[in-house]
Amino acid sequence: MQHHVENTQRALREGDGPRLREDAHKLFNVVAAFSGRLGELASKLEDYAARGDLAAASTLVAALPALSTSLLHETEELTVQRLQAMV
């Protein structure tokens, strides 16, 4: 996940809207099942990048590191066995 966050940051820094849209889409695919909030942010980021609104996208990209770190912390002990026990 951190790789995807870094890619979105790089694309924004380089002003590459199409790449930012693609990287946001990939990030969405990775996080949406685990975090509705982070998935929604990635989806909005993809939309802003598709429209070329990099100013709006920059606010979302700035929030990514903290949210992704939080998600990693929350899921660090997640296992298939724990998920199966929840059902």
Helices and strands as residue ranges (DSSP letters): H 2-13, H 17-31, H 36-51, H 54-75, H 80-86
